[in-house]
Amino acid sequence: MELQIAKWGNSLAVRLPSSIAKQMQIQDGDSVEVSLNPQGELVLAPKKPFDKAEFMQDLLALQKTLPETSSVIDIMRNQERY
């Protein structure tokens, strides 16, 4: 499908046909993420709302990959200066 670029204020815009918007499950007022892939192609994806439960799950998974170290407070208490 070929779309035309149009001037919108100081920016450029592309109008999405309603059939594409329906397939993407987006509507007026929604946000989309835009990126360029390595081939220089423009990629639009619906922006997902912030999901706190998913974020916490990702954070806990990341935490499990971090090494456990000694407590900084314990190290300071064991030093002669403390």
TORVEXMI-561950 format. One record per atom (N, C-alpha, C): residue in one letter; atom name; x, y, z. Coordinates in nm, 2 decimals. Layout:
N
REC  resn  name      px      py      pz
REC     A    CA       X       Y       Z
...
***
This chain:
82
REC  resn  name      px      py      pz
REC     M     N    0.08   -0.12    0.00
REC     M    CA    0.00    0.00    0.00
REC     M     C    0.09    0.12    0.00
REC     E     N    0.06    0.22   -0.08
REC     E    CA    0.14    0.34   -0.10
REC     E     C    0.06    0.45   -0.03
REC     L     N    0.13    0.52    0.06
REC     L    CA    0.07    0.64    0.13
REC     L     C    0.15    0.76    0.10
REC     Q     N    0.08    0.88    0.10
REC     Q    CA    0.14    1.00    0.07
REC     Q     C    0.18    1.08    0.19
REC     I     N    0.30    1.14    0.19
REC     I    CA    0.35    1.22    0.30
REC     I     C    0.29    1.36    0.28
REC     A     N    0.25    1.42    0.39
REC     A    CA    0.19    1.56    0.38
REC     A     C    0.25    1.65    0.49
REC     K     N    0.25    1.78    0.46
REC     K    CA    0.31    1.87    0.56
REC     K     C    0.20    1.89    0.67
REC     W     N    0.24    1.89    0.79
REC     W    CA    0.15    1.92    0.90
REC     W     C    0.22    2.01    1.00
REC     G     N    0.20    2.14    0.99
REC     G    CA    0.28    2.24    1.07
REC     G     C    0.42    2.24    1.02
REC     N     N    0.51    2.22    1.11
REC     N    CA    0.66    2.21    1.07
REC     N     C    0.70    2.07    1.06
REC     S     N    0.61    1.97    1.07
REC     S    CA    0.64    1.83    1.06
REC     S     C    0.58    1.77    0.93
REC     L     N    0.61    1.65    0.91
REC     L    CA    0.55    1.57    0.80
REC     L     C    0.46    1.46    0.86
REC     A     N    0.36    1.43    0.79
REC     A    CA    0.26    1.33    0.85
REC     A     C    0.22    1.23    0.74
REC     V     N    0.18    1.11    0.79
REC     V    CA    0.12    1.01    0.70
REC     V     C   -0.01    0.98    0.76
REC     R     N   -0.11    0.97    0.68
REC     R    CA   -0.25    0.94    0.72
REC     R     C   -0.27    0.79    0.71
REC     L     N   -0.31    0.73    0.82
REC     L    CA   -0.33    0.58    0.81
REC     L     C   -0.47    0.55    0.77
REC     P     N   -0.49    0.46    0.68
REC     P    CA   -0.63    0.42    0.64
REC     P     C   -0.70    0.35    0.76
REC     S     N   -0.83    0.36    0.76
REC     S    CA   -0.90    0.30    0.87
REC     S     C   -0.88    0.15    0.88
REC     S     N   -0.87    0.09    0.76
REC     S    CA   -0.85   -0.06    0.77
REC     S     C   -0.72   -0.09    0.84
REC     I     N   -0.61   -0.01    0.82
REC     I    CA   -0.49   -0.04    0.89
REC     I     C   -0.50   -0.01    1.04
REC     A     N   -0.57    0.10    1.07
REC     A    CA   -0.59    0.13    1.22
REC     A     C   -0.67    0.02    1.29
REC     K     N   -0.77   -0.03    1.22
REC     K    CA   -0.85   -0.14    1.28
REC     K     C   -0.76   -0.27    1.30
REC     Q     N   -0.67   -0.30    1.20
REC     Q    CA   -0.58   -0.41    1.22
REC     Q     C   -0.49   -0.39    1.33
REC     M     N   -0.44   -0.27    1.35
REC     M    CA   -0.35   -0.24    1.46
REC     M     C   -0.42   -0.22    1.59
REC     Q     N   -0.55   -0.22    1.59
REC     Q    CA   -0.64   -0.19    1.70
REC     Q     C   -0.60   -0.06    1.77
REC     I     N   -0.59    0.04    1.69
REC     I    CA   -0.57    0.18    1.74
REC     I     C   -0.68    0.27    1.70
REC     Q     N   -0.70    0.37    1.78
REC     Q    CA   -0.81    0.47    1.74
REC     Q     C   -0.76    0.61    1.77
REC     D     N   -0.84    0.71    1.74
REC     D    CA   -0.81    0.85    1.76
REC     D     C   -0.76    0.87    1.91
REC     G     N   -0.65    0.93    1.92
REC     G    CA   -0.60    0.96    2.06
REC     G     C   -0.50    0.86    2.11
REC     D     N   -0.49    0.74    2.05
REC     D    CA   -0.39    0.64    2.10
REC     D     C   -0.25    0.69    2.06
REC     S     N   -0.15    0.63    2.13
REC     S    CA   -0.01    0.65    2.09
REC     S     C    0.05    0.53    2.02
REC     V     N    0.15    0.56    1.94
REC     V    CA    0.22    0.45    1.87
REC     V     C    0.37    0.48    1.89
REC     E     N    0.44    0.37    1.89
REC     E    CA    0.59    0.38    1.90
REC     E     C    0.64    0.37    1.75
REC     V     N    0.74    0.46    1.72
REC     V    CA    0.80    0.46    1.59
REC     V     C    0.94    0.43    1.60
REC     S     N    0.99    0.35    1.51
REC     S    CA    1.14    0.32    1.50
REC     S     C    1.18    0.29    1.36
REC     L     N    1.31    0.29    1.34
REC     L    CA    1.37    0.26    1.21
REC     L     C    1.44    0.13    1.23
REC     N     N    1.41    0.03    1.14
REC     N    CA    1.49   -0.10    1.15
REC     N     C    1.62   -0.08    1.08
REC     P     N    1.71   -0.18    1.09
REC     P    CA    1.84   -0.16    1.02
REC     P     C    1.84   -0.14    0.87
REC     Q     N    1.73   -0.18    0.81
REC     Q    CA    1.71   -0.16    0.66
REC     Q     C    1.66   -0.02    0.63
REC     G     N    1.64    0.06    0.73
REC     G    CA    1.59    0.20    0.71
REC     G     C    1.44    0.21    0.69
REC     E     N    1.37    0.10    0.73
REC     E    CA    1.22    0.10    0.72
REC     E     C    1.16    0.15    0.84
REC     L     N    1.05    0.23    0.83
REC     L    CA    0.98    0.29    0.94
REC     L     C    0.89    0.18    0.99
REC     V     N    0.89    0.16    1.12
REC     V    CA    0.80    0.06    1.19
REC     V     C    0.71    0.14    1.29
REC     L     N    0.58    0.12    1.28
REC     L    CA    0.49    0.17    1.37
REC     L     C    0.43    0.06    1.45
REC     A     N    0.42    0.07    1.58
REC     A    CA    0.36   -0.03    1.67
REC     A     C    0.27    0.04    1.77
REC     P     N    0.16   -0.02    1.81
REC     P    CA    0.08    0.04    1.91
REC     P     C    0.15    0.05    2.04
REC     K     N    0.14    0.16    2.11
REC     K    CA    0.21    0.17    2.24
REC     K     C    0.12    0.10    2.35
REC     K     N    0.18    0.01    2.42
REC     K    CA    0.11   -0.06    2.52
REC     K     C    0.10    0.03    2.65
REC     P     N   -0.01    0.02    2.72
REC     P    CA   -0.02    0.10    2.84
REC     P     C    0.08    0.04    2.94
REC     F     N    0.12    0.12    3.04
REC     F    CA    0.21    0.07    3.14
REC     F     C    0.15   -0.04    3.22
REC     D     N    0.21   -0.15    3.23
REC     D    CA    0.16   -0.26    3.31
REC     D     C    0.25   -0.29    3.43
REC     K     N    0.21   -0.24    3.55
REC     K    CA    0.29   -0.25    3.67
REC     K     C    0.33   -0.40    3.70
REC     A     N    0.23   -0.49    3.69
REC     A    CA    0.26   -0.63    3.72
REC     A     C    0.37   -0.69    3.63
REC     E     N    0.36   -0.65    3.50
REC     E    CA    0.46   -0.70    3.40
REC     E     C    0.59   -0.64    3.43
REC     F     N    0.59   -0.51    3.47
REC     F    CA    0.72   -0.44    3.50
REC     F     C    0.78   -0.51    3.62
REC     M     N    0.71   -0.54    3.73
REC     M    CA    0.76   -0.60    3.85
REC     M     C    0.82   -0.74    3.82
REC     Q     N    0.75   -0.81    3.73
REC     Q    CA    0.79   -0.94    3.69
REC     Q     C    0.93   -0.93    3.62
REC     D     N    0.94   -0.84    3.53
REC     D    CA    1.07   -0.82    3.46
REC     D     C    1.18   -0.77    3.55
REC     L     N    1.14   -0.69    3.65
REC     L    CA    1.24   -0.64    3.75
REC     L     C    1.29   -0.75    3.83
REC     L     N    1.20   -0.84    3.88
REC     L    CA    1.24   -0.95    3.96
REC     L     C    1.33   -1.05    3.88
REC     A     N    1.30   -1.07    3.75
REC     A    CA    1.38   -1.16    3.67
REC     A     C    1.52   -1.10    3.65
REC     L     N    1.53   -0.96    3.63
REC     L    CA    1.66   -0.90    3.62
REC     L     C    1.74   -0.91    3.75
REC     Q     N    1.67   -0.89    3.86
REC     Q    CA    1.73   -0.90    3.99
REC     Q     C    1.80   -1.03    4.02
REC     K     N    1.74   -1.14    3.97
REC     K    CA    1.80   -1.27    3.98
REC     K     C    1.93   -1.29    3.91
REC     T     N    1.95   -1.21    3.81
REC     T    CA    2.07   -1.22    3.73
REC     T     C    2.19   -1.14    3.79
REC     L     N    2.16   -1.05    3.88
REC     L    CA    2.26   -0.97    3.94
REC     L     C    2.34   -1.05    4.05
REC     P     N    2.47   -1.02    4.06
REC     P    CA    2.55   -1.09    4.16
REC     P     C    2.52   -1.04    4.30
REC     E     N    2.52   -1.13    4.40
REC     E    CA    2.50   -1.08    4.54
REC     E     C    2.64   -1.04    4.59
REC     T     N    2.64   -0.92    4.65
REC     T    CA    2.77   -0.87    4.71
REC     T     C    2.75   -0.85    4.86
REC     S     N    2.86   -0.81    4.92
REC     S    CA    2.85   -0.78    5.07
REC     S     C    2.78   -0.65    5.09
REC     S     N    2.72   -0.64    5.20
REC     S    CA    2.65   -0.52    5.24
REC     S     C    2.75   -0.40    5.26
REC     V     N    2.73   -0.29    5.20
REC     V    CA    2.82   -0.18    5.21
REC     V     C    2.82   -0.13    5.36
REC     I     N    2.71   -0.14    5.43
REC     I    CA    2.71   -0.09    5.57
REC     I     C    2.79   -0.19    5.65
REC     D     N    2.78   -0.32    5.63
REC     D    CA    2.87   -0.41    5.70
REC     D     C    3.01   -0.39    5.68
REC     I     N    3.05   -0.36    5.55
REC     I    CA    3.19   -0.33    5.52
REC     I     C    3.24   -0.21    5.60
REC     M     N    3.15   -0.10    5.60
REC     M    CA    3.19    0.02    5.67
REC     M     C    3.21    0.00    5.82
REC     R     N    3.12   -0.08    5.88
REC     R    CA    3.12   -0.11    6.02
REC     R     C    3.25   -0.19    6.06
REC     N     N    3.29   -0.27    5.97
REC     N    CA    3.41   -0.35    6.00
REC     N     C    3.54   -0.28    5.97
REC     Q     N    3.54   -0.16    5.91
REC     Q    CA    3.66   -0.09    5.89
REC     Q     C    3.70   -0.02    6.02
REC     E     N    3.83    0.01    6.04
REC     E    CA    3.88    0.06    6.16
REC     E     C    3.83    0.21    6.19
REC     R     N    3.80    0.28    6.08
REC     R    CA    3.76    0.42    6.10
REC     R     C    3.62    0.43    6.16
REC     Y     N    3.54    0.33    6.15
REC     Y    CA    3.40    0.34    6.20
REC     Y     C    3.39    0.34    6.35
***
